Amino acid sequence: MGAVVQQVGIGLAIGFAVRTMMAVFELAGEMVGLQMGLNFASFFDPTSNAQVSAMARFFAYMASLLFIVLNGHLMVLMAVIRSFEAFPVNQNFLEANKRLNLYQLGTDLFASALWMALPMVGMLIFVNLALGIVSRVAPQINIYSIGFPITILVGIIGVVVTLPMLDQPFMSLMERAIGLFLGR
């Protein structure tokens, strides 16, 4: 019974690691959506049982697409197979849990999401500063009527420009998450 509990725990840890990796993209989408002003456009996500913004949903879809295209499903299967070598079948679940170091994925979650969203957030902060200067120089211009479309347009341009570069952070996150179970 102890060996079954150990193997189920390791399997759940593999699933948790992959889910954490996908949450990185959702968090980056939340940060970008907040700066774009699109956080009011949120949907109910039945998988997480919470409200998710449109940009977070878009980034999650892109992460799912990258997961399939870059053979993430095969990497997960390899991690399951290699986990039997790294964590032999015995009844010592606490020893295996100690060697996993799943807490490191939490720190990687925030750091990676910030690095992915940083170019777009920086660009949108610059646009908001420029709109603030325009509103002070020409107070007769209604900044709300022109600011929102400009912010959304610049945000979409930023997403289009940075979207092709998301494969590198995805692969590094996947290698870190799967590397926990390969005995590295």
Backbone torsions as a table, in degrees:
resi	resn	phi	psi	omega
1	MET	NA	-36.0	179.2
2	GLY	-65.6	-36.8	179.0
3	ALA	-68.6	-36.1	177.8
4	VAL	-65.4	-43.5	178.8
5	VAL	-62.5	-40.1	179.1
6	GLN	-62.6	-46.7	-177.0
7	GLN	-69.9	-35.9	175.2
8	VAL	-66.2	-40.2	177.8
9	GLY	-63.1	-40.8	178.7
10	ILE	-68.0	-39.6	176.3
11	GLY	-63.1	-41.5	176.3
12	LEU	-65.1	-35.8	178.1
13	ALA	-66.4	-37.2	176.8
14	ILE	-63.9	-45.1	177.4
15	GLY	-62.7	-39.2	178.0
16	PHE	-64.6	-39.7	179.9
17	ALA	-64.2	-42.5	179.7
18	VAL	-68.9	-38.7	178.4
19	ARG	-65.9	-37.7	176.9
20	THR	-63.7	-38.8	178.5
21	MET	-63.7	-38.8	177.7
22	MET	-70.4	-31.6	179.8
23	ALA	-66.9	-23.9	176.6
24	VAL	-60.0	-44.5	-179.1
25	PHE	-69.0	-36.7	177.6
26	GLU	-65.5	-40.5	178.7
27	LEU	-66.2	-39.7	176.2
28	ALA	-62.9	-40.3	176.9
29	GLY	-64.7	-36.7	177.1
30	GLU	-64.2	-41.2	179.6
31	MET	-66.1	-42.4	179.5
32	VAL	-67.1	-43.0	179.1
33	GLY	-63.2	-34.9	177.6
34	LEU	-64.6	-42.8	179.6
35	GLN	-71.7	-30.8	180.0
36	MET	-77.5	-17.7	-176.6
37	GLY	87.8	19.4	-178.5
38	LEU	-102.5	11.3	179.5
39	ASN	-73.2	-15.3	175.4
40	PHE	-73.9	-20.6	177.8
41	ALA	-89.8	79.9	-177.7
42	SER	-115.5	153.6	-178.3
43	PHE	-122.9	158.0	174.5
44	PHE	-83.6	124.3	179.5
45	ASP	-102.9	112.2	-177.6
46	PRO	-70.1	-20.8	179.6
47	THR	-72.8	-37.2	179.1
48	SER	-102.3	-6.0	179.0
49	ASN	58.0	43.3	-178.3
50	ALA	-150.1	171.7	175.0
51	GLN	-83.4	133.8	-179.3
52	VAL	-127.9	136.0	-178.8
53	SER	-74.8	167.4	-177.5
54	ALA	-65.3	-40.2	179.8
55	MET	-69.5	-36.5	177.0
56	ALA	-65.3	-39.1	177.5
57	ARG	-65.7	-41.0	178.1
58	PHE	-62.4	-45.7	179.0
59	PHE	-65.3	-34.7	177.4
60	ALA	-66.9	-38.9	176.3
61	TYR	-65.2	-39.8	178.0
62	MET	-66.3	-37.1	176.7
63	ALA	-65.8	-38.9	177.4
64	SER	-65.8	-39.8	177.2
65	LEU	-64.3	-44.7	177.1
66	LEU	-63.5	-34.8	179.2
67	PHE	-60.0	-42.0	-179.4
68	ILE	-77.8	-44.6	-175.4
69	VAL	-66.3	-38.3	-177.6
70	LEU	-93.7	21.3	175.2
71	ASN	58.9	41.1	176.5
72	GLY	-66.7	-33.6	179.1
73	HIS	-65.0	-34.1	176.5
74	LEU	-72.2	-34.2	176.9
75	MET	-66.4	-37.3	177.8
76	VAL	-66.4	-41.9	176.8
77	LEU	-63.3	-38.5	176.8
78	MET	-64.1	-38.5	178.7
79	ALA	-65.7	-38.5	178.1
80	VAL	-64.0	-44.0	-179.2
81	ILE	-67.2	-44.8	-177.7
82	ARG	-74.7	-17.4	178.5
83	SER	-66.7	-23.2	176.9
84	PHE	-70.6	-26.3	175.8
85	GLU	-80.6	-42.0	-178.2
86	ALA	-73.0	-35.7	180.0
87	PHE	-125.4	88.6	-176.7
88	PRO	-61.1	154.5	-177.6
89	VAL	-73.0	108.6	173.2
90	ASN	-152.1	-171.3	-175.5
91	GLN	-99.1	12.0	-175.6
92	ASN	-95.2	75.1	-178.2
93	PHE	-68.4	-37.8	-176.9
94	LEU	-66.9	-35.2	176.7
95	GLU	-65.9	-42.7	177.9
96	ALA	-65.1	-39.3	179.5
97	ASN	-65.6	-36.4	179.1
98	LYS	-67.8	-35.6	-178.9
99	ARG	-77.7	-16.7	-177.1
100	LEU	-70.5	-41.0	-178.2
101	ASN	57.4	51.3	179.6
102	LEU	-67.7	-20.5	-179.4
103	TYR	-63.6	-23.9	179.4
104	GLN	-67.5	-25.8	178.2
105	LEU	-67.7	-29.3	177.7
106	GLY	-65.4	-41.1	177.5
107	THR	-69.1	-36.6	177.5
108	ASP	-66.2	-30.0	179.8
109	LEU	-58.9	-53.7	-176.4
110	PHE	-71.7	-40.8	-178.3
111	ALA	-65.7	-45.0	-178.8
112	SER	-68.6	-40.1	178.8
113	ALA	-63.9	-39.4	178.5
114	LEU	-65.7	-41.5	179.8
115	TRP	-67.7	-32.8	178.1
116	MET	-72.7	-37.1	-176.5
117	ALA	-87.8	-14.0	-173.6
118	LEU	-57.8	-44.1	179.4
119	PRO	-62.1	-41.7	-178.4
120	MET	-72.5	-39.4	179.2
121	VAL	-65.9	-41.8	177.7
122	GLY	-61.9	-41.5	178.9
123	MET	-64.8	-40.5	-179.2
124	LEU	-72.5	-32.1	174.2
125	ILE	-65.2	-40.5	176.4
126	PHE	-61.5	-41.5	178.4
127	VAL	-64.1	-42.0	179.2
128	ASN	-65.9	-36.7	175.0
129	LEU	-65.2	-40.9	178.1
130	ALA	-64.8	-39.5	177.3
131	LEU	-67.0	-34.0	175.8
132	GLY	-65.6	-39.3	177.8
133	ILE	-66.9	-41.3	178.5
134	VAL	-62.4	-40.1	-178.9
135	SER	-68.4	-28.2	177.4
136	ARG	-80.9	-33.6	-178.7
137	VAL	-75.8	-43.4	-178.3
138	ALA	-123.4	84.3	-176.2
139	PRO	-68.2	-15.4	179.5
140	GLN	-75.2	-15.4	177.6
141	ILE	-79.6	129.8	177.0
142	ASN	-78.0	102.7	-173.4
143	ILE	-67.7	-26.7	179.9
144	TYR	-69.9	-33.1	-178.0
145	SER	-77.1	-27.1	179.0
146	ILE	-104.1	-23.9	-175.6
147	GLY	-70.0	-41.5	-177.4
148	PHE	-65.2	-48.2	177.5
149	PRO	-64.5	-36.0	178.9
150	ILE	-66.3	-42.9	179.6
151	THR	-62.9	-42.9	179.1
152	ILE	-66.9	-42.1	179.3
153	LEU	-62.3	-45.7	179.1
154	VAL	-66.1	-37.8	177.7
155	GLY	-64.1	-41.3	178.4
156	ILE	-67.4	-39.2	176.5
157	ILE	-63.0	-41.3	178.3
158	GLY	-63.7	-39.8	177.9
159	VAL	-65.7	-42.0	-179.9
160	VAL	-64.7	-38.1	-178.8
161	VAL	-72.2	-40.2	-175.5
162	THR	-89.5	-12.9	-178.2
163	LEU	-60.3	-41.1	178.4
164	PRO	-66.1	-15.3	-178.2
165	MET	-94.3	5.5	-177.9
166	LEU	-78.8	-9.6	-178.5
167	ASP	-70.6	-32.8	-179.8
168	GLN	-68.8	-47.2	175.4
169	PRO	-64.1	-33.8	179.1
170	PHE	-63.1	-46.0	-179.0
171	MET	-67.1	-38.3	179.1
172	SER	-67.6	-38.6	176.4
173	LEU	-65.7	-41.4	179.8
174	MET	-64.4	-41.5	178.5
175	GLU	-65.5	-37.3	177.2
176	ARG	-67.9	-42.4	-178.3
177	ALA	-68.3	-43.6	-178.2
178	ILE	-76.4	-29.3	179.4
179	GLY	-62.3	-23.6	176.3
180	LEU	-62.2	-30.2	-174.0
181	PHE	-100.7	-0.4	179.3
182	LEU	-97.4	2.8	178.3
183	GLY	82.2	20.5	-179.9
184	ARG	-87.9	NA	NA
